Amino acid sequence: IKLTSSLAGVTFANPLLNAAGVHCATPTELDEVLASAAGGVVTKSATLAPRDGNVRPRFQALPLGSINSMGLPNQGFDAYLAYACAHQQAATAPVILSLAGLSLADDLAMLRRVQESDFTGLVELNLSCPNVPGKPQVAYDFAAVTRVLDQAFQFFTKRLGIKLPPYLDLAQFDALAAILNRYPLAYVNAINSLGNGLVIDPLTERPVIRPKGGFGGIGGAYVKPTALANVRAWRQRLNPTIGIIGTGGVRTGTDVFEHLLCGADLVQVGTALATEGPAIFARLTRELTAVMATKGYQTLADFRGKLQVR
Ligand SMILES: CC(C)(C)CCc1c(C(=O)O)[nH]c(=O)[nH]c1=O
């Protein structure tokens, strides 16, 4: 049984990575993921300048998932570009460089720096980043998405993927796919956390996280059906040249199998990694292998995207 997978010409020994934001903000955390059974690692979404992020508590694990309003705490673009270039030299498992500019100008400035750098790996542009205040996040403002991609692909010739939040209306998939299919994207990563949930503690009568009045992104089991639907919807609508990373609700090998069945080329783990640590990747590869053995599949291609129509 082989778990190898490739995305935009980059080969992964297995399809499993961390989700940007989880266990990936420092070189130590990144090294721990690379030292684990993970097939690769994604950096915390970088902003141009380092950021402390929001006040704590800003993450809370829950029985069925998690809520977070981290506020983009990160060591800054230079630190993650240096890490990505160093590990490219060392020919370790692939490092995906995640970017989340606080403005269109910052997005373009970071992409220009990558374009001029020695980094030839995958870049993941987080489109859940804020837009102009008072407007929805970039990914929910299709004119803003068009603007970013139009300007990026004027000069960016390396491998660019985008991280998208969940969409809940089929007309949104149709409209956005028509836009995305115009660009030479390496992949689409679905989904980011389900935005602005609210978890409260009935004993203290307060939200469980402090920033934004307790509003935060929801992850974990809560979002798996939405994550699978987004993976499937994008696979059905995007050019086959655009790969798919499935993220959301992965805790077991069967969850990984379901994302692959819906069309994912790679699968990322957030909430469950935050609670279990990088050892989860050995468990997930073991469990995925067991599922495949039971079903008689030898490779991921034997079943990737082959969800049957009822
Ligand atoms: C939510 C933003 C702060 C605008 C982007 C960074 C981010 C965060 C975060 O740093 O709060 N959390 C998520 O679950 N997803 C994200 O994309």
The ligand as an SDF file (V2000), in Angstrom:
LIG
                    3D

 17 17  0  0  0  0  0  0  0  0999 V2000
   -8.8070   35.1580   10.9030 C   0  0  0  0  0  0  0  0  0  0  0  0
   -7.5810   35.9470   10.4720 C   0  0  0  0  0  0  0  0  0  0  0  0
   -6.8850   36.5080   11.7110 C   0  0  0  0  0  0  0  0  0  0  0  0
   -8.0550   37.0940    9.6100 C   0  0  0  0  0  0  0  0  0  0  0  0
   -6.6380   35.0570    9.6370 C   0  0  0  0  0  0  0  0  0  0  0  0
   -5.8110   34.0410   10.4270 C   0  0  0  0  0  0  0  0  0  0  0  0
   -6.6320   32.9040   10.9530 C   0  0  0  0  0  0  0  0  0  0  0  0
   -6.8060   32.6720   12.3060 C   0  0  0  0  0  0  0  0  0  0  0  0
   -6.2020   33.5610   13.3440 C   0  0  0  0  0  0  0  0  0  0  0  0
   -4.9600   33.7850   13.3250 O   0  0  0  0  0  0  0  0  0  0  0  0
   -7.0090   34.0200   14.1920 O   0  0  0  0  0  0  0  0  0  0  0  0
   -7.5650   31.6330   12.7680 N   0  0  0  0  0  0  0  0  0  0  0  0
   -8.1810   30.7660   11.8940 C   0  0  0  0  0  0  0  0  0  0  0  0
   -8.8820   29.8080   12.3020 O   0  0  0  0  0  0  0  0  0  0  0  0
   -8.0090   30.9550   10.5610 N   0  0  0  0  0  0  0  0  0  0  0  0
   -7.2730   31.9890   10.0430 C   0  0  0  0  0  0  0  0  0  0  0  0
   -7.1740   32.1150    8.7970 O   0  0  0  0  0  0  0  0  0  0  0  0
  1  2  1  0
  2  3  1  0
  2  4  1  0
  2  5  1  0
  5  6  1  0
  6  7  1  0
  7  8  2  0
  7 16  1  0
  8  9  1  0
  8 12  1  0
  9 10  2  0
  9 11  1  0
 12 13  1  0
 13 14  2  0
 13 15  1  0
 15 16  1  0
 16 17  2  0
M  END
$$$$
